[in-house]
């Protein structure tokens, strides 16, 4: 009985909360309609002022004045040969902005469906009018509601605990570049998403020595799950100096994964020989990868260069990430004892063995057990993506 009472109280509190939300939603719609009406009145005033400020040509001035200032409310007297009783022209707007606001806001009973608006408002067909008195009653009822029910209190605690949760740890991608760093960070951040934080240090017209300088201070903050991308070599004059500083940087950077891009063009050196030497140096290190951009075939224009390079960088990042996950999976298999590993293999392949037994019509239980013992050694273990 206590559980039933508690559940009924929770249900009543939930229904009460739904009613509160509905009333608040309706109140917001009414406020939106009022604001749209005020905006429309302002637009009419602005357009009327513009019409009065534009000069009219002499040939059409009389016609335009009659067209603007004549109104159907003027009554003519037959004894005065068509002269109107009110000869003074009717002004377009004599009311100030404050009066228009008060009429739009303090209107006690207005029609919601006839409010001029640019976009149609989806309201229920059964309710076409609304008054401010009813709105005040709904607000008073909302204030009188007791919000200390257990269900509402629990939901507030869940929301606060979700907001105060631990911050998600994000991986880092550090880019050091010369002219090639133009708009690389924005495009690569859009491709990678919120899992990574992409930062770029670019120096236009700088050799590789100056390009690698800001990344040396960031090496201590990175780990094996982070990436460092090197885009440089365009402005170097001495190839031996370039290769020396590159090798020195790779020796100091042992933790993060480093991606060295192909040099697209060089003002002073031969690109093919330079890229061959850079690729040879990268092959000496375990966590260093050389990216072949195929610049010998085609170098994209400046407009499409960031998109092209970001796509290839993303492809290489995903490949290296896949490789790291596979290595972690292999290490986890080595740490598992042999008896536990055989148990998991037998348990995962039971369904396959049952199907084989049914197909071959094995009736004896001993043959089934023998087959279950022999076959797991021939079949691979579970997929490492599911671990």
N, C-alpha and C positions, 0 to 999 in steps of 0.2 A: 504493500500500500504506500509506503514511503517513497518508493521509486516512482510509482504512478503519479503521486502528487508532485514530486520534483519535476517529472517530465511534463506534466500539465502546466506547471508554472513556467518552465522553459518555453513551452509552445506559446503560452499567452504572451510572454515577453517578446518572443520572436514576431508574433503577429502585431504586437504594439509597435515594435521597431519598424516593421514594414509600413504600417500606417503613417508613422512619422516621416519616413522617407518619401512616401507618396505625397503627403501634404507639403513637404519641403520642395519636392520637384514641381508641384503645381505653383507654388509661390515664386519659384525661380522663373517659370515660364511667364507669369504675370509681370514680373520685374523686367524681363527681357522685352515684352511687348511695349511696356511704358517707355523704355529707352529707345526702342525703334521708332515710336511715335515722336519723341523729342528730336531724334536725328532727322526724321523726315521734315519736321517743321523748320529746322535749321537749314536744310537743303533748299526748301522752298524760298526762304528769305534770301539766301545767297544767290539763287538763280534769278529772282526778281530784281535784286540790286544790279546784277550784271546786265539784265535787259534794259533797265532804265539808264545805265551808263553808256550804252552803245549808241552813237549818233545815227540818225536816219537820214537818207538823202532827201533833198528838197521835193523831188517829184513824188515821193511816197510818204512824206511826213504826215500829211493830213489823214491819209488812209491808215497809217500805222497807229496814229493817236486814237482814231475812232475804234480801231480794232482792239486796242489795249484797254481803253477807259470806258467803253460802252458796256453796259450790263443789262440783263433782262429785267432787273428790278425797277428801271426808270419808267415812269408812266407819263405819257404825252397827253396834252390837252388839245382836243380838236379845235378849240377856238383860238389857239395861238399859233396856227399854221405849222404844226409839228415841232414847236419848241418844247423842250422838256421842262418839268417843274424844277428839278435840281440841275441847274446849268453847270454847277461846279463839278469837275472831274472827280471820280471816285478813286482815292488812293489805293494802292495795292496792299500795303501793310502799314497800318497806323499803330499797331500794338508793339510793345517792346518785347524783348526776349524773355524777361521775367514773367510777363503775363502768359506767354505761350507755354513756358515751363509749368506754371501753376495749373493752367487749364489741362495740360497733358497728364500731370501727376495727380491732382486733386479731383479729377473727374470721378464722381461717386459711382456712376453706373455706366460703363462703356462696353462696347461690343468688341470682343476679342477677334472675331473672324473678319471684321472690316477694317482692321488696322493696316495702313499701307506699309508694306515691307518688301525688301528686295527678294527675299527667299521665302517660300511657303513654310508655314509652321504647322507641324503635324499635331493637332489637338483632337481629343475625342469629339465625335459628332454630336453626342448628347448634351454637351456643355458649350453653349455659344455665348453666354453672358456671364459676367462675374462682377461682384461689387466689393468695395473696400471693407465693408462691414463684415462680410463673411470671412475675408482674409484675416481681419483682426481677431475674430473668434478662433480661427484655426491656430493662430500664433499663441493665443492665450492657453488653448488646450495643450499645445506643445510644451509650454513652460510648466504646466501642472503635472506633466508625466514624470513618474519616478524612474530614473535610469539606474537604480542600484540593484537590479535583478542579477542573479548569478550568471546567466548566459551572457549578458552585455558586459559584465565585469570581466568574465573570462576572455571574451573576444578582444577587449582593450588590452589585457595583459599579453595576449598573443601578438598583437600588432606592435606593442612596445618592445617585446622581446625580439621580434623580427628586425625592427629598426636598430636595436642596440647590438645586433649580432656581430660576430667577428668579421673583420674586413677580409675580402678574398685576396689571396696572394696572386700577383700577376707577374708574368714573365716579361723580360726586357729584350728589346732589339735596339742596338746602338749602331747608327750608320755614320761613317766618316767618309767624306767625299769632297771633290773639287767642284767643277762645273756640272758634274753628273748628278749632284744632289738636288737639282731643281725640281721641286714639287714631288720628291720621292716619298717624303714622310707622310703626306696626306693620302696619296694613293695606296701606299702599303698599309697604312693604318685602316683604311676602308676594307682592304682585302683580308687582313688578319683578324679584325674584330676587336672585341673588348678583352680577349684573353691576354694580349700583349700590350706593352707600352712602348711605342716607337719614338725614339729621339734621333735627331740628325744634326751633325756638326759639319757644315760645308764651308769651304774657303775657295773662292773663285780665283783662279790663276796661281794656286799654291802648288808646290811640289809635294811628293808623297811624305817627306819628312815632316812638314808642317801640317799635313792632313792627319797624320797619325798621332800628333801631339795631344789633342784633347781626349782621345780614347785611352791613353795610358793611365790617366787619373781614374777612369771608370772601370778598369779591370779588376780592382779590388772589391768592387760592389757586385760583380757578376758571378754566377755559378754555372754549373754544367748544363742547366736548362735554358740559358740565355744565349743570344746570338750577337755577334759583331760582324758587320758588313763593311767591306773596304771597297770604295769606288775611287780610284785615282790612277796616276801615271800619265796624264795627258801633258802636264807642264814640266816634266823632268827632262833635263839635258844629259845627265850622266847616268848610264844604265847600271854601272857598278854601285853607285851611291844609292840608287833606288832599291836594288836587290839587297844591299847591306842593311838598310833600315827596315825593310820588310822582314828579313830573317830575324833581326833583333827583336822586332815587335812580336813575332810569332813565338820566339823563345820565352818571352816574358808572359805571354798570355797562354796559360795552361788550363784554366777552368772553362771559359766559355767556348762555344762552337763558333768558328770564324769562317766566313764566306768571303773569298777574294774574287772580285769580278774581273772579267777580261777587259783589257784596255781597248776602247773603241778606236781611238786615233791618237797619234802623237805628233807634236809639232817638230820634234827634233830627232826621234828614234824610229827604228823599224818595228812596227807593231807585231809582226809575226814572230820575230826572234824574241822580242820582249815578253810576249805572252807564253812562249815556250819555256823560257827561263822561270817565269813566275809559277807556271804549272809544275815544273820540276821541284821547285822549293816547297810548294804546298803538299806535294806527295810525300815529303819527309816527315810530316807531322800527322798525328792521328786525328785530331779534331779540327783540321783545316781542310776546306773543300774549295776547289777552283771551279768557278761557274763559267762555262762557255756560252757566250751570248750570241755567237754567230754574226759578229760584226763584220767579218770578212765578206759575207754575202750581202748584208743590207744594214745600214745604220738609219734608224727612223728619224723623222724630223723632230725639231725641238718640241713641237706640240704633242707628239705621240711618244716621245722618248721616255717620260716617267711611267706611262702605262705599260710600255713594252718591258722595261727593266723590272718593274714591280711584279709583273706576272711571272717572270723567270725567277726572281728572288723568292716569291711565294712558293713556287714549285720546288725549289731547293730546300726551303725551310721545312716544308711538309715531308720531303724525303728524309732529311736528317732527323726530324722528330720521329718518324716511323722507325728509323734505325735505332734510336735511343730506346724507344718502347720495347722493341724486340730484344735488345740486350738486357733490359731489366727483366723481361719475361724469362729469358734463358737463365739468368742468375737466380731467379726465384725457384725455377725447377731444380737447380743444383742444391739449393738449401733444403728442399723437401726430402725426408728420409725415404728409403726404398720401399718399405712396407706400406707407407701412406700413399706413395705414388702408384703402386700396383693396385691398391684399393680404389683409388679414384679412377684409374683406367678401366677396371672391371665394372664399376658402377656406372660409368658414362656410356659404355658400349653394350649394356644389357639388352636394350631395345633392338639393336641390330642383330644380336645373336638369336633372339626369339624369332625374328623374321626369317633368318636363315634356317632355323630348325623347322619352321612351318613349311617353308618351300621344299625342303628335302625330306619331309615326312619322317623325322626322327621321333620314334615313339619311346625309346628307352631313355631313361633319365641319366644313365651313366654316360652315354654318348654326348648328351647335352653339356654335362659338366666338363668332359674332356675338351670339347670344342671351345667352351668358354675360357678354358685355361690356355689353350694354344693360340687362339686368334688375337688377343690384345697386344701381343708383342709385334705382330705384323701391321697393326693399324696404328696410325698416329694418335697422339693424345689430343685433348680438347684445344680448340682454337685459342691463341693467346690474346685475341681481342676481347674475349669474354671474361678474362681474369680481372 
